[in-house]
Amino acid sequence: MNHSRRAFIRNSTLVGLGLFIPFKNELLAMSNNAGNPFGIQLWTVKDALAKDPLAVLKYLSQCGYKKIESFEGEKGIFWGMKNTEFKKHMDELGMNLVSAHCDNTKNFDRKAAEAAEIGMKYLICPYKGPQKSLDNFKQFADEFNECGKIAKKHGIRFAYHNHDYSFKAMDGVVPQDLMIQNTDKDTVDFEMDMYWTVAAGEDPIAYMDKFPNRFKLVHVKDLVKTNTAEGHESCIIGKGTIDYKTLLPQVSKRGVKHMIVEQEAYTGTTELDAAKADAAYLKTLKW
């Protein structure tokens, strides 16, 4: 029996039972992104996570998140648990820990070994900050190459996550370009934070086309203009200025494997409610 036939029978049965409407969002999510479900960067819910990580992970699974990207906090990447214990909870919730932001300058070999042991795909440098010289970015490229070698040894990948600062030209050179051009494509990937890319005045698709096959993950984070010093902040996806309905299918065609929700500002809402609203919007999109 083919997939479309099974889906027709299931939908017809639900209608006959008077139960089709409650399952509408579930079916929509399954049909839109069943082959590439979306994830969430745990920084989005960092305050709640610090209080009760297991309860928050369960909540995220109920929202519809199938992938998790962790970050290295005071309790480490695995939030006070052993890597295998964390993996067990992920399995029970039907979720997959695909990646983590971490301090790649400390104990990286151990972190890579622990990540590989439980089937993680990526360890990612989340931030370096603005620099005074291009030489600093050249040094970062060397650093990333070394991390890439260590990651490869353990069977995983290393990546760098951008902010806006790396798109600001220095002496006629864009640091983000420099880091991509001076890292080994066989061992070093990049995670495009599309919010920060847009905030820097760049077109995410045009930039991916400039460096094909270097971006394997993206942060899906929407942008709203504000009267703050920066002039913008993140918001619930679909409420801001970034057209993800158009953007995500184009990103997917360019080799991106992981769509990771992130939100850092919560005007008029809470971080948990924001995570739920972000998931609800992503379920309406196709890519």
C-alpha positions in Angstrom: 0.0 0.0 0.0 1.5 3.3 -1.0 1.9 6.3 1.3 -0.9 8.4 -0.3 -3.4 5.4 -0.1 -2.6 5.0 3.6 -3.0 8.7 4.3 -6.4 8.7 2.5 -7.6 5.8 4.6 -6.5 7.3 7.8 -8.0 10.7 7.1 -11.3 9.1 6.0 -11.4 7.0 9.2 -10.8 10.1 11.3 -13.6 11.9 9.6 -16.0 9.0 10.1 -15.2 9.1 13.8 -15.8 12.8 14.0 -12.1 13.2 15.0 -10.5 14.8 12.0 -10.5 18.4 13.1 -8.4 17.8 16.3 -5.8 16.0 14.2 -5.6 18.7 11.6 -2.4 20.3 12.9 -0.7 17.0 13.5 -1.5 15.8 9.9 -0.3 19.1 8.5 3.0 18.9 10.4 3.5 15.3 9.2 2.8 16.1 5.6 4.9 19.3 5.5 8.2 18.3 7.1 8.0 14.6 8.0 11.4 14.0 6.2 13.2 16.9 7.8 11.6 17.9 11.2 12.6 21.2 12.8 14.5 21.6 16.0 15.1 24.2 18.7 18.2 25.7 20.2 17.8 25.3 24.0 19.0 28.9 24.6 15.5 29.8 23.6 14.2 28.4 27.0 17.4 28.7 29.0 15.8 30.1 32.2 13.2 27.4 32.5 15.7 24.8 31.5 18.0 25.7 34.3 15.2 25.0 36.8 13.9 21.7 35.5 15.6 20.4 32.3 13.6 17.2 32.0 10.2 19.0 32.3 11.3 21.5 29.7 12.4 18.8 27.3 9.1 17.0 27.7 7.3 20.3 27.0 9.3 20.9 23.8 8.5 17.4 22.6 4.8 18.1 23.1 5.2 21.4 21.1 6.4 19.3 18.2 10.1 19.7 18.3 11.9 16.6 17.1 15.5 17.9 17.1 17.5 19.6 19.9 20.5 21.8 19.7 22.0 22.2 23.2 24.4 24.7 24.5 27.2 24.5 27.1 25.9 26.2 30.3 27.1 25.8 33.9 25.9 22.2 33.9 27.5 21.4 30.6 26.1 20.3 27.3 24.0 17.6 28.9 22.6 19.6 31.8 24.1 17.8 34.7 23.5 14.4 33.2 25.9 11.9 31.6 25.8 12.0 27.8 24.2 8.5 27.7 21.6 9.5 30.3 20.7 12.6 28.3 20.4 10.4 25.2 18.1 8.0 27.0 15.7 10.9 27.8 15.8 12.1 24.2 15.0 8.6 23.0 12.0 8.3 25.4 10.7 11.6 24.1 11.1 10.8 20.4 13.7 13.5 20.0 17.2 13.7 18.6 20.1 15.7 20.0 21.8 16.7 16.8 24.2 19.4 17.9 25.4 21.7 20.7 27.1 25.0 21.0 30.2 24.8 23.2 33.4 26.3 24.2 35.7 24.7 21.5 38.8 26.0 23.2 38.5 23.8 26.3 38.5 19.9 26.5 37.3 19.7 22.9 38.6 16.2 22.3 36.6 14.9 25.3 33.5 16.8 24.2 33.8 15.4 20.7 34.1 11.9 22.1 31.1 12.2 24.3 29.1 13.7 21.4 30.0 10.9 19.1 29.2 8.2 21.6 25.5 9.2 21.6 25.2 9.9 17.8 25.4 13.7 17.8 26.3 15.2 14.5 27.8 18.6 15.3 29.7 20.6 17.9 29.5 24.3 17.1 31.4 27.4 18.2 28.7 29.9 18.9 30.5 33.2 19.2 33.9 34.9 18.9 32.9 38.6 19.0 34.1 41.6 17.1 37.8 41.8 16.6 40.3 44.6 16.0 42.2 42.8 13.2 41.7 40.4 10.4 44.6 38.5 11.8 42.3 37.4 14.7 39.8 35.9 12.2 42.7 34.2 10.4 43.6 32.7 13.8 40.0 31.6 14.3 40.1 29.8 10.9 43.2 27.9 12.0 41.5 27.1 15.3 38.4 25.8 13.5 40.6 23.6 11.3 42.1 22.0 14.3 38.7 21.4 15.8 37.5 20.0 12.5 40.4 17.4 12.6 39.5 16.4 16.1 35.8 16.2 15.3 36.5 14.1 12.2 38.6 11.7 14.3 35.5 11.0 16.4 33.2 10.8 13.4 31.3 14.1 13.9 31.6 17.6 12.4 32.6 21.0 13.6 30.9 24.2 12.7 30.9 28.0 13.4 27.7 30.0 14.1 27.7 33.6 12.9 26.5 36.9 14.3 26.4 40.1 12.4 29.9 41.2 13.3 31.6 38.8 11.0 29.9 40.4 8.0 31.3 43.8 8.7 34.2 44.4 6.3 37.7 45.2 7.6 40.3 46.6 5.3 38.0 45.6 2.4 37.7 42.0 3.6 34.6 40.4 5.0 35.7 38.3 8.0 33.0 35.7 7.4 34.4 35.3 3.8 37.9 35.0 5.2 36.9 32.2 7.7 35.1 30.2 5.1 37.9 30.5 2.5 40.5 29.5 5.1 38.8 26.5 6.6 38.8 22.9 5.2 35.4 22.2 3.6 36.0 18.5 4.4 36.0 19.0 8.2 34.5 22.5 8.9 30.9 23.5 8.2 29.0 26.7 9.1 25.7 27.3 10.8 23.9 30.3 9.4 22.0 32.4 11.9 19.6 33.9 9.4 18.5 36.6 11.8 22.0 37.9 12.2 22.7 37.5 8.5 19.7 39.7 7.7 20.6 42.1 10.4 24.0 42.6 8.8 22.3 43.5 5.5 23.1 40.2 3.7 20.7 38.1 1.7 20.9 34.5 3.2 20.3 32.8 -0.1 22.8 34.9 -2.1 25.4 34.3 0.6 24.9 30.5 0.6 25.2 30.6 -3.2 28.5 32.5 -2.8 29.8 29.6 -0.7 27.9 26.5 -1.8 27.7 23.5 0.4 29.3 25.2 3.4 26.1 25.7 5.4 24.6 22.6 6.9 22.5 24.1 9.7 20.5 27.3 10.1 19.0 29.2 13.0 15.4 30.1 12.2 14.9 33.3 14.2 12.6 36.2 13.2 13.5 39.9 13.4 11.4 42.9 14.4 12.6 46.5 14.3 12.8 48.3 17.7 13.8 51.7 19.2 16.7 50.0 21.1 20.4 50.8 20.5 20.7 47.8 18.1 17.5 48.7 16.3 16.0 45.2 16.3 15.3 42.1 18.4 14.0 38.6 17.9 10.3 37.8 18.0 7.9 34.9 17.5 8.6 33.5 14.0 6.0 34.7 11.5 5.5 38.0 13.4 8.6 39.7 12.1 10.2 40.8 8.8 11.9 37.7 7.6 9.9 35.7 5.0 10.6 32.2 6.1 7.7 30.8 4.0 9.8 31.7 1.0 13.2 31.3 2.6 13.2 27.9 4.1 12.4 25.9 0.8 15.3 27.8 -0.8 17.6 27.0 2.1 16.7 23.4 2.0 17.6 23.2 -1.7 21.1 24.4 -0.8 22.1 21.4 1.4 20.9 22.6 4.8 20.0 19.6 6.9 18.9 21.1 10.1 16.4 23.9 10.7 16.9 25.1 14.3 14.4 27.5 15.9 15.9 30.2 18.2 14.4 33.2 20.0 16.2 35.5 22.4 13.7 38.3 23.2 10.2 37.7 24.5 8.3 41.0 24.4 4.7 40.3 25.5 5.2 36.6 26.0 7.3 34.1 28.0 10.1 31.9 26.6 8.0 28.7 26.9 5.0 30.3 25.2 7.3 31.7 22.5 8.8 28.2 21.9 5.3 26.8 21.5 4.2 29.6 19.1 7.4 29.2 17.1 6.7 25.5 16.7 3.1 26.2 15.7 4.2 28.5 12.9 6.9 26.2 11.6 4.2 23.4 11.3 2.4 25.6 8.7 5.5 25.8 6.4 6.9 23.5 3.8 10.5 23.0 2.9 
